[in-house]
Amino acid sequence: RLENPHVISDNQLWAGIVPVGPSGHAFNSSYKTRDSAEYKLNLGNSIVNFARIVPDGLLVFFPSYYLLNLCIDYWKNMGGTSTTSSTIWERICQHKLPVVEPRQSSLFPQAIEDYMTKLRDTSSKGAVFFAVCRGKVSEGLDFADNAGRAVIVTGIPFALWNDPKIRLKREFLDQQSVSQRTGSKVLTGGEWYSQQASRAVNQAVGRVIRHRHDYGAIIFCDE
């Protein structure tokens, strides 16, 4: 195994896990808990706090479009604290101008242009891009310097377990691992499934540090 030093110094990157929200509710975006009001409330209040302290551009990645839209719809209708009548979404907008990654690929260039325009708006404190792991924002786009000072990952983006292609791939790898000779290393279906999720996270967090003089933060909101 070969490991080489990164092109940046340690003081150019902060990475950490935020396992609970402001009220102490555990962050868990699994199927069983992601629909709960407590999860969406704590995640929204956490993003409000990060939007307040992170300068310029902030990227927020969700495991799926379903969860992204679920949370945003909730934030637009619910207040986050007992001390303000503003909704969570309104409080986010007080600190960052929002852009949401569209499902339609034809609308994506306009979304990127909107994000960059909002970043350059001198009357604002920056912009926040709500996006999806494995989406266009997470794969290949450059958010260097002030375009991406921090990235928040809100959960592990596992593929749909019952998707026919995913199920067949898992079954095939499991069969291959059983049929191989003892001592040879072949990925099992479960190992491949976890590996794909990890790669999607790596793609997302890689949007922040784009050159040797860049700096930023990586935040995992998940227990």
N, C-alpha and C positions, 0 to 999 in steps of 0.2 A: 504494500500500500504506500503510495506516494503522497506526501503532504507538503505543500509549499506555502510560504508566507503570503499574505494578501498585499496588494499594492498600497493599501492605506494603513495608517497607524491606528493603534487601539483607541486613541482619543478622538478619532473621527467617526466612530460608530458606537451607538448605544443600542443594545438589544435586551429585551426582558419580557417576562411573562406576567400578565395581569390576570390572576386566576379568579378574582371576584370583583363585583361592581361596587359603587360607592356605598350601597346599603348592605354590603356583605353577601349578596346573592352570588352563587358560583356561576361562572360563565361556562356553559355547556350547550353547544349548538346541535346536539344530537336530535334525532327525530322525536324523541320523547319529551324534550324540554324546550325546543326552539320556539314553540308556539306560545309559551307561557308569557303572561304580562310582565312578570318579574324579570325575566331574561331580557325582553325588549326594552323595558324601562331602564335597567341598569346599564345595558349596552349603550343606549342613547345618552344617558347622563355621563357616561365615561367619554363618549365621543365629544360631547360638549366641553368637558374639561380639557381633553387633548387639543381640540380646536382653539381653545383659549390660549394655550401655552406654546403650541408648535407654530413657528413663524412660516409665512408664505404657504407653500403647497403641502396638502395632506392627502394621502391616498388611503382609502378604507376598502378592504377586500372582504367579500362574503363568499361562503361556499357555493351559493347558487343564486340565480335570479329570483327564485321563489322567496328565499330568506331575505334578500335585499329589499324586494318590494314589500314583503310582510312588515319588516321593521320600519321602513320609511312611511308606510301608510299609518302605522301605529304612532310614530313620532309626530306626524302632522296633526294628529287628533288628541294627543295626550300631553298634559303638563308633566314636567319632570320632578318638581319639588312642591312643597306646601307653601313656599314663600313667594311664588310667582305665578301669574296667570298665563304666562307665555307657554306655548307648546314646546316640546323638545326640539322640533324642527326649527321653530322660530329662534330658539336660543343658539342652535348651531349656526344659523344664518347671521346672528349678531357677530360672530367671530370669523366665519368663513363663508364665501359665496359658493353654493353647492352646484355640482354637476353630477348627473347620474348616467352611468353607462347604458346605452340603449341596446335592446336585443337585436334590432334591425341593423345589419352591417352598413346599409346605405346612410344611416343617420350618424354613424360613428365619427366621420371627419368633422361634422358640425359640432359634436360634443367636445372633441379635442380643441377645436378653435374657441369654443365658449370657455373652456377651462383656462386656456392661455390668456384670453382676453380678461377674464376675471382676476387672474394673477397679476396682470399689469395694471389693474384698476387701483390708482393711488388712494382712492377713498375707502378701500377695503383693507382688511388685515390678511388677505390671502384667499385661497380657494380650497375646497375639499372635493375630491373625486370619489364617488361611491361606485365601486366596480365589483367584478366577479372573478374569482380564480378560474383560470382557463379561458377567460374572455380576452378580448383584444387589448385591453389596458394592461393586463398582466403579462402578455407574451410579446416581447420584442420592442415595445415602445420605450423611449428614452425620457425619463423624468429627472434629468440632471439638475444639480444646483437647487435654486429656489423652487423649481417645479415639483420637487418631491423631497421635503425635509424630514418626513416621517411616513411610514407605512404601518397601518393597523390591519392585522389579519384576525378576523372574528371567529374563526373556527377551522377545523380540518376539512378540506374539500374532498371528502370521499365521493367516488362516483356512485350512482344509484345501484344498490346491491342487486336488485332484481332486473336490471337492464339485461336483455337477452345477450348482447355482445359481451358485457362484463361477466355474466354468469358462464357463458361458454368459454371465455378466456380462462377463468378461474378453474373450471373443470378440466380443461386441456392441460394446464400447468400442473394441476394435482396429479393427473394421470401420468404425465411425463416424469414427475419427481418420484413416483412410486416405481416406474419401470426402469429408471436409471440404475446403474450399478452402485453398490455401496461405496461411499467415499467421494463420489462426484457431486458437485454442488449445483442443483437446479432449483430455481425459484418455485415455491409452492404458489397456489392461487392466492392464498391469504397474504403472503409476502409481497407478491406483485401488486395486489390491491392497495396495500399500505404504501408501497413504494411510489405508485402513481399519485397518491394524495400528497406525499412529501415533495415530489417533483413540482406539483402545482403550487405549493407554498413557496418553494425555492424560486420559481419563476416570478411570483408576486413580489417577494421581498427584494428581489434583484433589481427592481425598478428604482431603488433609492441611490445606491452608490454606483455612479457611472464613470468615474475617472479618479485618478490618484489624489486629486485635491478636493474631492467632494466629501460631504459629511451628512449624517442623518441618523434617524432612529428607527428601529424595528420593534413593533409592539404586538405581542400575541395575546389577544383577549380570549383565553381558553384555559380551563383548569387542567 
